[in-house]
Amino acid sequence: MSDGGDGRDDDGRDEVVRFWQRLGLPGIIDVHTHFMPEPVLRKVWAYFDAAGPLTGLEWPITYRHDEEERLALLRSFGVLRFTSMLYPHKAGMAAWLNGWAAGFADRVPDCLHTATFFPEEGVADYVREAVESGARVFKSHLQVGAYDPNDPLLEPVWGLLAEAGVPVVTHCGSGPVPGAYTGPGPIGRLLSRHPRLRLVVAHMGMPEYAEFLALAAAYPEVRLDTTMAFTDFAEDLTPFPAAERGRLADLGERILLGTDFPNIPYPYAHQLHALERLGLGDAWLRAVCHGNASALFR
């Protein structure tokens, strides 16, 4: 993380800081950032580098730095709180990832203690343990994990999280490619049984934007994060429907800033400017970039 010695702001820090200072904010809260054990993160990066089948397109990692540099960079951006979104792709991983994430939150106090799960024997026990140890947010990745959110093994998990009021950031949209259990159908069935679940739809549910916005309108505890949505990268692939712009304003108190840092193919500031150019006003931006998450996580 350097300006190269010639005054250049290579990582776009000044641009990010100017954004939130203009809005009169103390900084921003990013609910969708990735920190995970380094060997796991390296495998994720290798997958992106190879344009794996869940992406299928060129996806350069903009912030391919070591952990300490990534933390320093987020803080220099003025990110006050962030998450360590991590997720298993098979049974037997989640409890181990949760142990790592608990230790990470202990040594990185500005990271919201994050946890995850997988449909397997014992899942309710380790999720309960994570909640009791202070987990503030969970990550569920239906595309990578290739599991049905309505799996009977997960029923006590959803009930526990709904009762505890702990948000679950869930990759349930069918972007960048559909999965067996992505799309609004499986999540809609889940919400019909657990209407108080604080489910945060990652990536605004792309490409099923309209359907997930409709679920948010129907269920007051459903929220959406902005991760990659509205950026040039996403608009080239799955443009947000202009007819839904009004719903963004109507649901403004339930939209949260997310970015996918560090695994993004463009500068961090581009996500912020993509939100700004929606033209929904400074009050909307202040809520999305700080106020809504601050209220959710108190």
N, C-alpha and C positions, 0 to 999 in steps of 0.2 A: 504494500500500500504506500504509494509514493507519488509525488507530483513530478518525478523525473528530474528534479533539480533545476527545472527551468520555469517553474511556476505553473505548469499545466496541471489541471485537476483531472488526472487520468481516470479516476473512479467515479467522477461526477458528484463528489461530496457537496461542493458548493451549490450545485443545482438543486440537490435534495433539500439542503438547509434553507435555501431561499424560498422553496415551495412552502414549507410549513411555517416559516417566519412570516411570510406574506399573509398567511391565514390567521396569524396571531395565536398559533398553537405552541405548547411547550416542547413539542416533538411529535412523533407519530408512533402508532402501535401497529405492528405487523403480525397478524395471527397465523400466517402460513410461511414459515421459514424452516429450512431443513438443517438440523444438526443430528448426527448419528455416529456410532462408532466408526472410526476412520476406515477400517477395512471394508465396512458395508458401504460407506459413502463412495469409496474408490470404485467399488463394483457398480454402483449406480451411475457414476460418471462414465465408466467403461461401456455401460449399456447405451447411454446417450451417444457416446462417441461412435458406436457401431450402428446407430440408427435402428435399434432393436424393434421387434414387431409391435410393441406397445406405443412406439412413437412413429417409426416408419419414415422419418424425415431428418434432414440435417439439423442438429440441435447443439450448437457450440455452448459450452459452459462459460459464462462471462466471468464468474468470480471463483476460479479454480485456485483457491489459496488454502493454506493450512488453517487449522481451527482458530488459532489465536488471531491470525490476521483477519479472518472472516468476522470474528467477534469485534475486533477493533474497528473494522470497516462499518458494521452496522451501527455501532455507537457513534462513530464520526458522522454518520448520516443523521443522527438524532432520533434513532429508533429506541424508544424508551422501554418497550416490552416486546418480546418476540417469542417464538415457540421452537421446539425441537421436533418437528413433525417426522416421525419414523414409523415404520410399518413392516410387518412380516409378510413374506410371500409363501410361507408354509408353516405347518404346525411345529411347535417346539421352539420358536424364535421369540415370541412376544414377551414372555416373562423375562427372558435375558435382556431384551431391548429395554424393557421397563426398568430393570435394575440399572442399566447404563444411564438412562434418562434421569432417574432420580439422583444419581451421583452428579450428573451434569448440572441439574437445577441447583444442587447444593453449592457447587463451586461457581455457578454463573447466576447470581440472584436476579438479574434482569430478564432471565428466560423463564417463561411460565412453565411450571413442571408439567411435562407432557407424558402421555402413556398411550398404549395401543392394545390391540387384542386380535384374536383369531378364533374361529369356531373349532374348538378342541376341548377335550376333557380337562376340567380344572379351570376353564377360562373365567367362570364367575368368581372363583377364589382369588385369582391373581388380580382381577380387575377391582374387586373389593379391597384388596390389600393396597393397591395403588391409590385408590380414592382415600382410604384411611391414612395413607402416608403423605397426602397433600397434593395429589395430581389435580391440576386446574383445567386440563383440556386433554381430550383423547383424539387419536387419529385412526380413521377407518378407511382403508383403500380397497374398494370393491373390485377395481380393475386389476391391480397387481395381485391382490390376494385371491381373486377369482372365487369369491364366496358370496352366497346369498345372505343379505342382511336378515332374512327371515328364517335362517337356519335355527332349529329348535335349541341348539346349544347356546345361541346368543340371546335367547329370550330373557333369561334372568339378568344378563348384562345390560340390555337396553332399559329394563325396568329399574335396575339399580342406578344407572346414570340419570334417568329421568327423575327419580326420587331425589338424588343428590344435587340435581341442577348443574351437573358438569357438562359443558359443551363437548360435542363430538364433531370435529372437522372431518367430513366424509367426501371422498372422491367417488361420486355416484353418477356423474354425467358420463356420456359415452365418448368424450374426447380424450386423447386425440384419435383413438379407435375404440369401437364398442367392445364391451366385455359381456360375458354370459349373464351378469347380474347388474349391469349398469342401466341407466335410464330411469325415468320417473316412476315406472311401475313398481319395482321392488321396494323403493323407498316410500312410495305412497301407501303400500300395504303395511309397512312398518309403522308409519305415522298414524295410521288408522287405529292401531292398537296402543300406541304410546304417544298420544297427542301432546303431552307436556315435554317430550324429549327436546333438548336444546341442540338440535342438529344444524350444523353449519355446512351448507352445500359448497364444496370447494369449486373454484373456477366458475362461479355463477351457474354451475350445471351445464357448461358448454358441451355439446352444441344444443342441448334441449333447454335453452334459456327460458322460453315462454312457459314450458311445463313446470320447471322448478320455481319460477316466480309465482306461478299459480298455487303451488304447494305452500309457498311462504305466505301468500295472501290467505290461504285456508287455515294455516296453523300458526298461531301467534308466536310460538317459540322457535320457529324455523328462521334461520338467517342464511345469508350467502356471502362468500368471500370473493374478492375481485381478482384473485390470482390469475394472471395472464390475460384476463378478459379485457377487451377494448384496445389492447396493444396492436401495433401493426402486424406483429407475428400472428396473433390469434385472428385478427380481422381478415387476413389473407386466407385463412383456412376455414373458419366458422364465424362469419360476421354476425354481430349482435343485431337482431331485427329492429329496425327503426320504429316499428309499431309498438315495441315494448318499452320505449324510452320513458313514457309516462309512469310506468310501473316502478322504474328505478327511483323516481321522485317520490311516489306514493309509499314505497317501502324503504325510504332513505334511512330510517332509524334501525333497520335490520340488515344493512349491508356493511361489511367489515373489510378493511384493507388487508389484502394478502398479496404476496409477490412471488413465492417459490424461490426466493434467495437461498442459496447461491446458484441454483440450477436453472438460470434463465439465459436465453440467447440474445440479450440486449441489456443496456445499462439500467440500473435500479430506477433512476429518475424517469425513465420512459413509462413505467407503470403509473406513476403519479400524474404525468402530463396526459396520459391516455384518459385518466379520470377527469382531469381538468377540462379537456376539450369536449367532454359530453355536454358542457354548458348548463349544468344543473345548479350552479351557484356555489358561493363560498360556504354558506351554512351547511349545505349538503356535503361538501368536501371535508369540512371540519368534523362533522359527525362520522363520516366513513373512515377518515384517517386517524381519528383519536376518540371522539366522544362515545361512539357506539361500543367499541371494545372496552373502553374504560368502564362503562356502565355494566357490561356483561361480566367482566372479571373483577369489578369493584376495586 
